[in-house]
Amino acid sequence: MAAFTLHTSSLTASKAAFAGKNVKGASTARPQAIRAGVVAKAGAGPDRPLWLPGSKVPGHLKGELPGDYGFDPLKLGANPQALRWYQQAELVHCRYAMTAVAGILIPSLLTKAHILNVPEFFDAGKVSIQNSFAPFSTLLVVQFFLFGWVEGKRWMDFRKPNSQAEPGSFLGLEGAFKQQANGYPGGILFDPLGFSRGSEESLAEYKVKEVKNGRLAMLAFLGFNAQYLATGKGPIDNLVDHLSNPAAINFTTNGVSLPGIPFMQP
């Protein structure tokens, strides 16, 4: 429910920490960003980063959620139970979008490098159906049941956190579903590298980074589809075309983004 933002001091501190260097002001900026933007145990204090500095923060956004920068103009999260659901919905859509964007960009780049030979994302479904071992209707029914089962498990866990890790809930594999919090499953299946077993501040920082990258991925996926509708090409081809002639090949000249402006058309 929070807005898309980038906290400069937090980013500087993260880069410095990765490089093993000390940056003036970073030692205090990074913990402040974590405390204010993630856990915010002090509440909505004067140093809390906001989507619009100086804006009035809705009372139900207290800075306790990952990526909460005080953005909810429609007050959709005023109801505590609704806010809890919206948080989980955003988190899942962030993960879907990051997976989708990676699935669009990486195969396209590898195809351009002649490592793979796969279609663009807008043709991938048709090509997959034409070369599938099973009819599309069969695949759809199987996916419907499998997806419904997974989402059902997630819904039950939302209603009663950690219920899917209780003994007898999943064929003796319940330990793989033990989680730190609702929406953050741990175990060897969902956290094989053990990121969630680090310090509380590190985990809080990972949560913020996940939401930020997820929001960016959702916008990117929307942009990929808009670009295809406007140009009939994928994001890599569009980028290459634009870089080859930025002044002549951009959103003002694709004939769709600015309709009814003939002098802007190619």
Accessible surface in RSA format (square Angstrom, percent):
REM  Atomic radii and reference values for relative SASA: ProtOr
REM  Chains: A
REM  Algorithm: Lee & Richards
REM  Probe-radius: 1.40
REM  Slices: 20
REM RES _ NUM      All-atoms   Total-Side   Main-Chain    Non-polar    All polar
REM                ABS   REL    ABS   REL    ABS   REL    ABS   REL    ABS   REL
RES MET A   1    44.53  23.1  25.41  16.8  19.11  45.5  21.17  18.0  23.36  30.9
RES ALA A   2     9.64   8.9   1.54   2.4   8.10  18.4   1.54   2.2   8.10  21.5
RES ALA A   3     9.21   8.5   7.94  12.3   1.26   2.9   9.19  12.9   0.01   0.0
RES PHE A   4   109.38  54.7  84.17  52.1  25.21  65.6  86.73  52.6  22.65  64.8
RES THR A   5    42.33  30.1  22.32  22.6  20.01  47.7  12.97  17.4  29.36  44.4
RES LEU A   6   113.30  63.1  93.04  66.6  20.26  50.9  93.04  65.3  20.26  54.5
RES HIS A   7    49.31  27.0  45.29  31.5   4.02  10.3  28.61  29.5  20.71  24.1
RES THR A   8   101.24  72.0  97.30  98.6   3.94   9.4  66.38  89.2  34.86  52.7
RES SER A   9    38.24  32.3  30.38  40.5   7.86  18.1  32.84  69.9   5.40   7.6
RES SER A  10    18.91  16.0  18.91  25.2   0.00   0.0   1.48   3.2  17.43  24.4
RES LEU A  11    67.39  37.5  63.43  45.4   3.96   9.9  66.83  46.9   0.55   1.5
RES THR A  12    53.46  38.0  49.95  50.6   3.51   8.4  36.04  48.4  17.42  26.3
RES ALA A  13     3.99   3.7   1.71   2.6   2.28   5.2   1.89   2.7   2.10   5.6
RES SER A  14    18.92  16.0  13.17  17.6   5.76  13.3  12.08  25.7   6.84   9.6
RES LYS A  15   131.39  64.1 124.17  76.2   7.22  17.2  79.90  71.9  51.49  54.9
RES ALA A  16     6.77   6.2   1.87   2.9   4.91  11.2   6.41   9.0   0.36   1.0
RES ALA A  17    55.02  50.6  24.53  37.9  30.49  69.4  34.86  49.1  20.16  53.4
RES PHE A  18   191.55  95.8 160.56  99.4  30.99  80.6 169.02 102.5  22.54  64.5
RES ALA A  19    60.12  55.3  27.87  43.0  32.25  73.4  37.90  53.4  22.22  58.9
RES GLY A  20    70.39  86.8   0.00   N/A  70.39  86.8  36.09  99.1  34.30  76.8
RES LYS A  21   145.30  70.9 132.04  81.0  13.26  31.6  80.65  72.6  64.65  68.9
RES ASN A  22   158.30 109.2 126.11 121.9  32.19  77.5  36.15  87.0 122.15 118.1
RES VAL A  23    56.61  37.3  45.57  41.3  11.05  26.6  49.22  42.8   7.39  20.1
RES LYS A  24   209.00 102.0 172.70 106.0  36.30  86.4 125.55 113.0  83.44  88.9
RES GLY A  25    43.16  53.2   0.00   N/A  43.16  53.2  33.28  91.3   9.88  22.1
RES ALA A  26    11.07  10.2   6.77  10.4   4.31   9.8   9.88  13.9   1.19   3.2
RES SER A  27    91.54  77.4  68.04  90.8  23.50  54.1  58.68 125.0  32.86  46.0
RES THR A  28    81.82  58.2  78.45  79.5   3.37   8.0  65.58  88.1  16.24  24.5
RES ALA A  29    14.34  13.2  11.87  18.3   2.47   5.6  14.21  20.0   0.13   0.4
RES ARG A  30    68.73  28.9  68.73  35.0   0.00   0.0  14.73  20.1  54.00  32.7
RES PRO A  31    35.27  25.7  35.26  32.1   0.01   0.0  35.27  29.1   0.00   0.0
RES GLN A  32    86.89  48.6  84.46  61.7   2.43   5.8  20.73  44.1  66.16  50.2
RES ALA A  33    12.30  11.3   6.12   9.4   6.17  14.0   7.75  10.9   4.55  12.0
RES ILE A  34    10.36   5.9  10.15   7.6   0.21   0.5  10.36   7.5   0.00   0.0
RES ARG A  35   114.25  48.0 114.16  58.2   0.10   0.2  50.20  68.6  64.05  38.8
RES ALA A  36    17.37  16.0  12.71  19.6   4.65  10.6  17.32  24.4   0.04   0.1
RES GLY A  37     0.96   1.2   0.00   N/A   0.96   1.2   0.96   2.6   0.00   0.0
RES VAL A  38     6.39   4.2   6.13   5.5   0.27   0.6   6.13   5.3   0.27   0.7
RES VAL A  39    42.04  27.7  34.87  31.6   7.17  17.3  37.00  32.1   5.04  13.7
RES ALA A  40     3.71   3.4   0.05   0.1   3.66   8.3   2.48   3.5   1.22   3.2
RES LYS A  41   165.99  81.0 126.68  77.7  39.32  93.6  92.19  83.0  73.81  78.6
RES ALA A  42   101.33  93.2  62.16  95.9  39.17  89.1  74.84 105.4  26.50  70.2
RES GLY A  43    26.50  32.7   0.00   N/A  26.50  32.7  21.83  59.9   4.67  10.5
RES ALA A  44    62.49  57.5  28.51  44.0  33.98  77.3  28.76  40.5  33.73  89.3
RES GLY A  45    28.53  35.2   0.00   N/A  28.53  35.2  19.97  54.8   8.55  19.2
RES PRO A  46   141.59 103.2  99.45  90.7  42.14 153.2 113.49  93.7  28.10 174.6
RES ASP A  47   116.96  81.9  93.71  93.3  23.25  55.0  31.31  73.7  85.65  85.4
RES ARG A  48    15.18   6.4   3.46   1.8  11.72  27.9   3.57   4.9  11.61   7.0
RES PRO A  49    18.36  13.4   7.79   7.1  10.58  38.5  18.35  15.1   0.02   0.1
RES LEU A  50    32.84  18.3  19.98  14.3  12.86  32.3  19.98  14.0  12.86  34.6
RES TRP A  51   100.95  40.5  79.01  38.2  21.93  51.5  75.21  40.1  25.74  41.8
RES LEU A  52    92.98  51.8  92.98  66.5   0.00   0.0  92.98  65.3   0.00   0.0
RES PRO A  53   113.96  83.1  91.98  83.8  21.98  79.9  95.20  78.6  18.76 116.6
RES GLY A  54    80.77  99.6   0.00   N/A  80.77  99.6  41.72 114.5  39.06  87.5
RES SER A  55    27.83  23.5  10.66  14.2  17.17  39.5  19.71  42.0   8.12  11.4
RES LYS A  56   197.29  96.2 167.92 103.0  29.38  69.9 118.40 106.6  78.89  84.0
RES VAL A  57    33.77  22.2  17.82  16.1  15.95  38.4  17.82  15.5  15.95  43.3
RES PRO A  58    20.99  15.3  10.44   9.5  10.55  38.4  19.97  16.5   1.02   6.3
RES GLY A  59    60.47  74.6   0.00   N/A  60.47  74.6  44.28 121.5  16.18  36.2
RES HIS A  60    38.30  20.9  22.28  15.5  16.02  41.0  21.32  22.0  16.98  19.8
RES LEU A  61     4.77   2.7   1.82   1.3   2.95   7.4   2.59   1.8   2.18   5.9
RES LYS A  62   111.51  54.4 107.41  65.9   4.10   9.8  72.20  65.0  39.31  41.9
RES GLY A  63     0.00   0.0   0.00   N/A   0.00   0.0   0.00   0.0   0.00   0.0
RES GLU A  64   105.98  60.8  89.72  67.9  16.26  38.7  22.38  43.3  83.61  68.3
RES LEU A  65    45.48  25.3  45.48  32.5   0.00   0.0  45.48  31.9   0.00   0.0
RES PRO A  66    18.68  13.6  12.08  11.0   6.60  24.0  12.08  10.0   6.60  41.0
RES GLY A  67     0.02   0.0   0.00   N/A   0.02   0.0   0.02   0.1   0.00   0.0
RES ASP A  68     4.14   2.9   2.68   2.7   1.46   3.5   3.32   7.8   0.82   0.8
RES TYR A  69     6.26   2.9   6.26   3.6   0.00   0.0   0.54   0.4   5.73   7.1
RES GLY A  70     2.71   3.3   0.00   N/A   2.71   3.3   0.13   0.4   2.58   5.8
RES PHE A  71    67.77  33.9  67.45  41.8   0.33   0.8  67.77  41.1   0.01   0.0
RES ASP A  72     4.61   3.2   1.13   1.1   3.47   8.2   1.41   3.3   3.20   3.2
RES PRO A  73    88.76  64.7  56.58  51.6  32.17 116.9  69.03  57.0  19.72 122.6
RES LEU A  74   136.74  76.2 113.97  81.5  22.77  57.2 118.41  83.2  18.33  49.3
RES LYS A  75   127.71  62.3 117.19  71.9  10.51  25.0  78.68  70.8  49.02  52.2
RES LEU A  76    87.11  48.5  75.56  54.1  11.55  29.0  79.60  55.9   7.51  20.2
RES GLY A  77     0.17   0.2   0.00   N/A   0.17   0.2   0.00   0.0   0.17   0.4
RES ALA A  78    57.45  52.8  40.19  62.0  17.27  39.3  40.76  57.4  16.69  44.2
RES ASN A  79    86.94  60.0  80.03  77.3   6.91  16.6  24.62  59.3  62.32  60.2
RES PRO A  80   108.64  79.2  98.92  90.2   9.72  35.3 102.83  84.9   5.81  36.1
RES GLN A  81   106.55  59.6 104.61  76.5   1.95   4.6  53.80 114.5  52.76  40.0
RES ALA A  82    31.94  29.4  23.54  36.3   8.39  19.1  31.04  43.7   0.90   2.4
RES LEU A  83    21.84  12.2  21.84  15.6   0.00   0.0  21.84  15.3   0.00   0.0
RES ARG A  84    69.82  29.3  64.94  33.1   4.88  11.6  44.48  60.8  25.34  15.4
RES TRP A  85    92.19  37.0  92.19  44.6   0.00   0.0  69.79  37.2  22.40  36.3
RES TYR A  86    77.29  36.1  75.22  42.8   2.08   5.4  40.08  30.1  37.21  45.9
RES GLN A  87    33.87  18.9  31.92  23.3   1.96   4.7  12.72  27.1  21.15  16.0
RES GLN A  88     9.79   5.5   9.79   7.2   0.00   0.0   1.75   3.7   8.04   6.1
RES ALA A  89    22.88  21.0  20.80  32.1   2.08   4.7  22.87  32.2   0.00   0.0
RES GLU A  90    34.41  19.8  27.72  21.0   6.69  15.9  18.77  36.3  15.64  12.8
RES LEU A  91     4.23   2.4   3.39   2.4   0.83   2.1   4.02   2.8   0.21   0.6
RES VAL A  92    18.62  12.3  18.32  16.6   0.30   0.7  18.60  16.2   0.02   0.0
RES HIS A  93   104.28  57.0 102.73  71.4   1.54   3.9  70.29  72.4  33.99  39.6
RES CYS A  94     0.00   0.0   0.00   0.0   0.00   0.0   0.00   0.0   0.00   0.0
RES ARG A  95    72.67  30.5  70.27  35.8   2.39   5.7  43.48  59.4  29.18  17.7
RES TYR A  96   106.76  49.8 102.55  58.3   4.21  11.0  95.12  71.5  11.64  14.4
RES ALA A  97     9.99   9.2   5.49   8.5   4.50  10.2   9.85  13.9   0.14   0.4
RES MET A  98    55.32  28.6  48.56  32.1   6.76  16.1  34.67  29.5  20.65  27.4
RES THR A  99   100.40  71.4  91.55  92.8   8.85  21.1  71.86  96.5  28.55  43.2
RES ALA A 100    34.68  31.9  23.55  36.3  11.13  25.3  33.88  47.7   0.80   2.1
RES VAL A 101    20.09  13.2  20.09  18.2   0.00   0.0  20.09  17.5   0.00   0.0
RES ALA A 102    42.45  39.0  36.77  56.7   5.68  12.9  41.64  58.6   0.81   2.1
RES GLY A 103    45.62  56.3   0.00   N/A  45.62  56.3  30.84  84.6  14.78  33.1
RES ILE A 104    13.73   7.8   9.00   6.7   4.73  11.4  10.58   7.6   3.14   8.5
RES LEU A 105    51.68  28.8  51.68  37.0   0.00   0.0  51.68  36.3   0.00   0.0
RES ILE A 106    95.52  54.4  95.04  70.8   0.49   1.2  95.52  68.8   0.00   0.0
RES PRO A 107    37.81  27.6  37.75  34.4   0.06   0.2  37.81  31.2   0.00   0.0
RES SER A 108     7.73   6.5   1.47   2.0   6.26  14.4   7.09  15.1   0.64   0.9
RES LEU A 109    93.11  51.9  89.13  63.8   3.98  10.0  89.40  62.8   3.71  10.0
RES LEU A 110    57.43  32.0  57.42  41.1   0.01   0.0  57.43  40.3   0.00   0.0
RES THR A 111    33.09  23.5  28.12  28.5   4.98  11.9  28.10  37.7   5.00   7.6
RES LYS A 112    85.80  41.9  66.00  40.5  19.80  47.2  59.29  53.4  26.52  28.2
RES ALA A 113    58.78  54.0  32.95  50.8  25.84  58.8  43.03  60.6  15.75  41.7
RES HIS A 114   168.74  92.2 136.98  95.2  31.75  81.2  95.45  98.4  73.28  85.3
RES ILE A 115   118.46  67.4  89.94  67.0  28.52  68.7  94.78  68.2  23.68  64.3
RES LEU A 116    76.62  42.7  67.20  48.1   9.42  23.7  72.11  50.6   4.51  12.1
RES ASN A 117   144.87  99.9 117.14 113.2  27.72  66.8  31.22  75.1 113.65 109.8
RES VAL A 118    56.87  37.4  46.28  41.9  10.59  25.5  48.02  41.7   8.85  24.0
RES PRO A 119    55.87  40.7  33.01  30.1  22.85  83.1  44.93  37.1  10.94  68.0
RES GLU A 120    33.24  19.1  26.20  19.8   7.04  16.8  27.12  52.5   6.12   5.0
RES PHE A 121    47.69  23.9  25.84  16.0  21.85  56.8  30.43  18.4  17.26  49.4
RES PHE A 122    55.80  27.9  22.45  13.9  33.35  86.8  29.97  18.2  25.82  73.9
RES ASP A 123    50.17  35.1  50.00  49.8   0.17   0.4   6.25  14.7  43.92  43.8
RES ALA A 124    40.28  37.0  37.58  58.0   2.70   6.1  37.97  53.5   2.31   6.1
RES GLY A 125    43.17  53.2   0.00   N/A  43.17  53.2  38.04 104.4   5.13  11.5
RES LYS A 126   124.07  60.5 114.59  70.3   9.48  22.6  69.24  62.3  54.83  58.4
RES VAL A 127    51.54  33.9  51.54  46.7   0.00   0.0  51.54  44.8   0.00   0.0
RES SER A 128    69.22  58.5  58.58  78.2  10.64  24.5  32.09  68.3  37.13  52.0
RES ILE A 129    82.29  46.8  70.61  52.6  11.68  28.2  71.32  51.4  10.98  29.8
RES GLN A 130   128.90  72.1  90.65  66.2  38.25  91.1  39.89  84.9  89.01  67.5
RES ASN A 131   114.51  79.0  80.02  77.3  34.49  83.1  33.85  81.5  80.66  78.0
RES SER A 132    36.28  30.7   5.48   7.3  30.80  71.0  11.05  23.5  25.24  35.4
RES PHE A 133   192.02  96.1 148.24  91.8  43.78 113.9 160.99  97.6  31.03  88.8
RES ALA A 134    14.79  13.6   9.53  14.7   5.26  12.0  12.50  17.6   2.29   6.1
RES PRO A 135    88.40  64.4  75.76  69.1  12.63  45.9  87.46  72.2   0.94   5.8
RES PHE A 136   104.81  52.4  98.06  60.7   6.75  17.6  98.46  59.7   6.35  18.2
RES SER A 137    72.35  61.1  67.65  90.3   4.71  10.8  48.89 104.1  23.46  32.9
RES THR A 138    64.56  45.9  59.38  60.2   5.18  12.4  44.75  60.1  19.81  30.0
RES LEU A 139    61.41  34.2  58.82  42.1   2.59   6.5  59.14  41.5   2.27   6.1
RES LEU A 140    95.79  53.3  94.44  67.6   1.36   3.4  95.71  67.2   0.08   0.2
RES VAL A 141    81.61  53.7  79.98  72.4   1.63   3.9  81.61  70.9   0.00   0.0
RES VAL A 142    75.60  49.7  72.11  65.3   3.50   8.4  75.44  65.5   0.16   0.4
RES GLN A 143   109.49  61.2 106.81  78.1   2.67   6.4  30.74  65.4  78.75  59.7
RES PHE A 144   143.20  71.6 134.66  83.4   8.54  22.2 141.30  85.7   1.91   5.5
RES PHE A 145   135.97  68.0 128.20  79.4   7.77  20.2 130.61  79.2   5.37  15.4
RES LEU A 146   111.80  62.3 111.37  79.7   0.43   1.1 111.76  78.5   0.04   0.1
RES PHE A 147   100.60  50.3  97.19  60.2   3.41   8.9 100.11  60.7   0.49   1.4
RES GLY A 148    41.11  50.7   0.00   N/A  41.11  50.7  31.81  87.3   9.29  20.8
RES TRP A 149   126.16  50.6 115.43  55.9  10.72  25.2 100.53  53.6  25.62  41.6
RES VAL A 150    80.35  52.9  78.94  71.5   1.41   3.4  79.54  69.1   0.81   2.2
RES GLU A 151    47.87  27.5  44.62  33.8   3.24   7.7  24.46  47.3  23.41  19.1
RES GLY A 152    28.55  35.2   0.00   N/A  28.55  35.2  27.73  76.1   0.82   1.8
RES LYS A 153    24.52  12.0  23.75  14.6   0.77   1.8  18.85  17.0   5.67   6.0
RES ARG A 154    72.48  30.4  65.74  33.5   6.75  16.1  52.49  71.7  19.99  12.1
RES TRP A 155   118.48  47.5 115.77  56.0   2.71   6.4 104.50  55.7  13.98  22.7
RES MET A 156    93.48  48.4  90.32  59.8   3.16   7.5  53.35  45.4  40.13  53.2
RES ASP A 157    15.79  11.1  15.79  15.7   0.00   0.0   8.43  19.8   7.36   7.3
RES PHE A 158     9.01   4.5   9.01   5.6   0.00   0.0   9.01   5.5   0.00   0.0
RES ARG A 159   169.93  71.3 138.57  70.6  31.36  74.7  26.22  35.8 143.71  87.1
RES LYS A 160   119.05  58.1 118.22  72.5   0.83   2.0  78.08  70.3  40.97  43.6
RES PRO A 161    67.50  49.2  53.60  48.9  13.90  50.5  53.60  44.3  13.90  86.4
RES ASN A 162    56.96  39.3  53.23  51.4   3.73   9.0  20.20  48.6  36.75  35.5
RES SER A 163    12.82  10.8  10.14  13.5   2.68   6.2   9.58  20.4   3.24   4.5
RES GLN A 164    17.58   9.8  17.58  12.8   0.00   0.0   7.29  15.5  10.29   7.8
RES ALA A 165    23.49  21.6   7.80  12.0  15.69  35.7   8.26  11.6  15.23  40.3
RES GLU A 166    72.90  41.9  70.64  53.4   2.26   5.4  29.93  57.9  42.97  35.1
RES PRO A 167   130.67  95.2 105.14  95.8  25.54  92.8 108.22  89.4  22.45 139.6
RES GLY A 168    73.54  90.7   0.00   N/A  73.54  90.7  36.34  99.7  37.20  83.3
RES SER A 169    41.15  34.8  14.03  18.7  27.11  62.5  24.47  52.1  16.68  23.4
RES PHE A 170    40.12  20.1  37.26  23.1   2.86   7.4  40.12  24.3   0.00   0.0
RES LEU A 171   161.07  89.7 124.91  89.4  36.16  90.9 138.21  97.1  22.87  61.5
RES GLY A 172    62.56  77.1   0.00   N/A  62.56  77.1  30.80  84.5  31.76  71.1
RES LEU A 173    98.63  54.9  94.60  67.7   4.03  10.1  98.63  69.3   0.00   0.0
RES GLU A 174    16.98   9.8  16.98  12.8   0.00   0.0   4.69   9.1  12.30  10.0
RES GLY A 175    56.01  69.1   0.00   N/A  56.01  69.1  40.51 111.2  15.50  34.7
RES ALA A 176    11.65  10.7   6.62  10.2   5.03  11.5   8.07  11.4   3.58   9.5
RES PHE A 177    38.37  19.2  34.24  21.2   4.12  10.7  34.24  20.8   4.12  11.8
RES LYS A 178   138.25  67.4 135.90  83.4   2.34   5.6  78.54  70.7  59.71  63.6
RES GLN A 179    19.41  10.9   6.13   4.5  13.29  31.6   4.01   8.5  15.40  11.7
RES GLN A 180    96.53  54.0  62.72  45.8  33.82  80.5   8.05  17.1  88.48  67.1
RES ALA A 181    43.39  39.9  33.45  51.6   9.94  22.6  43.39  61.1   0.00   0.0
RES ASN A 182    24.70  17.0  17.07  16.5   7.63  18.4  12.62  30.4  12.08  11.7
RES GLY A 183    15.85  19.5   0.00   N/A  15.85  19.5  14.71  40.4   1.15   2.6
RES TYR A 184    25.70  12.0  22.57  12.8   3.14   8.2  23.27  17.5   2.43   3.0
RES PRO A 185    44.04  32.1  33.97  31.0  10.07  36.6  33.97  28.0  10.07  62.6
RES GLY A 186     5.07   6.3   0.00   N/A   5.07   6.3   5.07  13.9   0.00   0.0
RES GLY A 187    19.67  24.3   0.00   N/A  19.67  24.3  12.57  34.5   7.10  15.9
RES ILE A 188   122.15  69.5 112.12  83.5  10.03  24.2 113.70  81.9   8.45  22.9
RES LEU A 189   110.43  61.5  84.37  60.4  26.06  65.5  86.43  60.7  23.99  64.6
RES PHE A 190   106.34  53.2  76.31  47.3  30.03  78.2  80.73  48.9  25.61  73.3
RES ASP A 191    11.97   8.4  10.21  10.2   1.76   4.2   7.06  16.6   4.91   4.9
RES PRO A 192    81.84  59.6  64.18  58.5  17.66  64.2  64.35  53.1  17.49 108.7
RES LEU A 193   137.99  76.8 108.48  77.6  29.50  74.2 112.71  79.2  25.28  68.0
RES GLY A 194    13.93  17.2   0.00   N/A  13.93  17.2   2.56   7.0  11.37  25.5
RES PHE A 195   105.91  53.0 100.27  62.1   5.64  14.7 104.60  63.4   1.31   3.8
RES SER A 196    17.89  15.1  14.06  18.8   3.83   8.8  11.22  23.9   6.67   9.3
RES ARG A 197   159.76  67.1 125.08  63.8  34.68  82.6  70.13  95.8  89.63  54.3
RES GLY A 198    49.29  60.8   0.00   N/A  49.29  60.8  31.71  87.0  17.58  39.4
RES SER A 199    65.48  55.3  49.02  65.4  16.46  37.9  52.91 112.7  12.56  17.6
RES GLU A 200   113.37  65.1  99.21  75.1  14.16  33.7  53.09 102.7  60.28  49.2
RES GLU A 201    85.11  48.9  83.64  63.3   1.47   3.5  35.66  69.0  49.44  40.4
RES SER A 202    43.20  36.5  40.46  54.0   2.73   6.3  11.84  25.2  31.36  43.9
RES LEU A 203    29.69  16.5  29.69  21.2   0.00   0.0  29.69  20.8   0.00   0.0
RES ALA A 204     5.68   5.2   3.92   6.1   1.76   4.0   5.23   7.4   0.45   1.2
RES GLU A 205    15.03   8.6  14.47  10.9   0.57   1.3   7.95  15.4   7.09   5.8
RES TYR A 206    94.39  44.1  89.62  51.0   4.77  12.4  57.64  43.3  36.75  45.3
RES LYS A 207    34.02  16.6  32.77  20.1   1.25   3.0   5.64   5.1  28.38  30.2
RES VAL A 208    15.23  10.0  15.23  13.8   0.00   0.0  15.23  13.2   0.00   0.0
RES LYS A 209    84.90  41.4  84.26  51.7   0.64   1.5  53.58  48.2  31.32  33.4
RES GLU A 210    41.55  23.9  34.64  26.2   6.91  16.4  22.38  43.3  19.17  15.7
RES VAL A 211     6.41   4.2   6.41   5.8   0.00   0.0   6.41   5.6   0.00   0.0
RES LYS A 212    42.14  20.6  34.07  20.9   8.07  19.2  26.49  23.8  15.65  16.7
RES ASN A 213    78.11  53.9  73.93  71.4   4.18  10.1  13.24  31.9  64.87  62.7
RES GLY A 214     0.00   0.0   0.00   N/A   0.00   0.0   0.00   0.0   0.00   0.0
RES ARG A 215     3.86   1.6   3.86   2.0   0.00   0.0   1.27   1.7   2.59   1.6
RES LEU A 216   117.17  65.3 116.06  83.0   1.11   2.8 117.01  82.2   0.16   0.4
RES ALA A 217     7.98   7.3   5.05   7.8   2.93   6.7   7.76  10.9   0.22   0.6
RES MET A 218    57.03  29.5  48.57  32.1   8.46  20.1  33.05  28.1  23.97  31.8
RES LEU A 219    91.89  51.2  84.51  60.5   7.38  18.6  84.97  59.7   6.92  18.6
RES ALA A 220    29.47  27.1  18.40  28.4  11.06  25.2  29.08  41.0   0.38   1.0
RES PHE A 221    79.46  39.8  79.46  49.2   0.00   0.0  79.46  48.2   0.00   0.0
RES LEU A 222   119.76  66.7 117.93  84.4   1.83   4.6 119.61  84.0   0.15   0.4
RES GLY A 223    28.99  35.7   0.00   N/A  28.99  35.7  28.66  78.6   0.33   0.7
RES PHE A 224    22.34  11.2  22.26  13.8   0.09   0.2  22.26  13.5   0.09   0.2
RES ASN A 225    49.73  34.3  49.61  47.9   0.13   0.3  18.69  45.0  31.04  30.0
RES ALA A 226    55.71  51.2  46.97  72.5   8.74  19.9  51.02  71.8   4.69  12.4
RES GLN A 227    70.70  39.5  67.53  49.3   3.17   7.6  25.01  53.2  45.69  34.7
RES TYR A 228    74.14  34.6  71.39  40.6   2.75   7.2  31.12  23.4  43.02  53.0
RES LEU A 229   139.51  77.7 112.12  80.2  27.39  68.9 114.75  80.6  24.76  66.6
RES ALA A 230    20.02  18.4   5.87   9.1  14.15  32.2   6.21   8.7  13.82  36.6
RES THR A 231    57.61  41.0  27.89  28.3  29.72  70.8  37.45  50.3  20.16  30.5
RES GLY A 232    42.55  52.5   0.00   N/A  42.55  52.5  21.92  60.1  20.64  46.2
RES LYS A 233    88.72  43.3  86.70  53.2   2.02   4.8  52.51  47.3  36.21  38.6
RES GLY A 234     0.21   0.3   0.00   N/A   0.21   0.3   0.01   0.0   0.20   0.5
RES PRO A 235    10.59   7.7   6.41   5.8   4.17  15.2   6.56   5.4   4.02  25.0
RES ILE A 236    21.37  12.2  21.37  15.9   0.00   0.0  21.37  15.4   0.00   0.0
RES ASP A 237    40.34  28.3  39.56  39.4   0.77   1.8   7.36  17.3  32.97  32.9
RES ASN A 238    16.50  11.4  12.18  11.8   4.32  10.4   6.98  16.8   9.52   9.2
RES LEU A 239    95.13  53.0  90.99  65.1   4.15  10.4  94.93  66.7   0.20   0.5
RES VAL A 240    87.28  57.4  85.00  77.0   2.28   5.5  86.16  74.9   1.12   3.0
RES ASP A 241    36.47  25.5  36.01  35.8   0.47   1.1   6.30  14.8  30.17  30.1
RES HIS A 242    65.42  35.8  65.42  45.5   0.00   0.0  38.87  40.1  26.54  30.9
RES LEU A 243   116.95  65.1  96.48  69.0  20.48  51.5  96.93  68.1  20.02  53.9
RES SER A 244    85.67  72.4  44.49  59.4  41.18  94.9  48.82 104.0  36.85  51.6
RES ASN A 245    67.85  46.8  65.83  63.6   2.03   4.9  12.08  29.1  55.77  53.9
RES PRO A 246    71.29  52.0  67.26  61.3   4.03  14.7  67.42  55.7   3.87  24.1
RES ALA A 247    91.98  84.6  63.25  97.6  28.73  65.4  73.53 103.6  18.45  48.9
RES ALA A 248    49.06  45.1  37.64  58.1  11.42  26.0  43.49  61.2   5.57  14.7
RES ILE A 249    74.94  42.6  74.46  55.5   0.47   1.1  74.92  53.9   0.02   0.0
RES ASN A 250    39.64  27.3  25.51  24.6  14.13  34.0  24.74  59.5  14.90  14.4
RES PHE A 251   131.36  65.7 123.62  76.6   7.74  20.1 126.32  76.6   5.04  14.4
RES THR A 252    23.79  16.9  23.13  23.5   0.66   1.6  18.49  24.8   5.30   8.0
RES THR A 253    22.60  16.1  20.29  20.6   2.31   5.5  16.80  22.6   5.79   8.8
RES ASN A 254    40.15  27.7  15.34  14.8  24.81  59.7  15.97  38.4  24.18  23.4
RES GLY A 255    39.20  48.3   0.00   N/A  39.20  48.3  14.95  41.0  24.25  54.3
RES VAL A 256    79.24  52.1  69.28  62.7   9.96  24.0  71.71  62.3   7.53  20.4
RES SER A 257    51.91  43.9  23.27  31.1  28.64  66.0  17.94  38.2  33.98  47.6
RES LEU A 258    53.83  30.0  51.71  37.0   2.11   5.3  52.78  37.1   1.05   2.8
RES PRO A 259   100.13  73.0  82.29  75.0  17.84  64.9  84.93  70.1  15.21  94.5
RES GLY A 260    77.49  95.6   0.00   N/A  77.49  95.6  41.40 113.6  36.09  80.8
RES ILE A 261    53.87  30.7  52.08  38.8   1.79   4.3  53.13  38.3   0.74   2.0
RES PRO A 262   108.39  79.0  92.82  84.6  15.57  56.6  97.10  80.2  11.29  70.1
RES PHE A 263   166.20  83.2 129.70  80.3  36.51  95.0 142.08  86.1  24.12  69.0
RES MET A 264    56.13  29.1  52.26  34.6   3.87   9.2  38.73  32.9  17.40  23.1
RES GLN A 265    54.68  30.6  35.71  26.1  18.97  45.2  33.95  72.3  20.73  15.7
RES PRO A 266   138.57 101.0  68.56  62.5  70.01 254.5 106.70  88.1  31.87 198.1
END  Absolute sums over single chains surface
CHAIN  1 A    16906.5      13487.0       3419.5      11791.8       5114.7
END  Absolute sums over all chains
TOTAL         16906.5      13487.0       3419.5      11791.8       5114.7
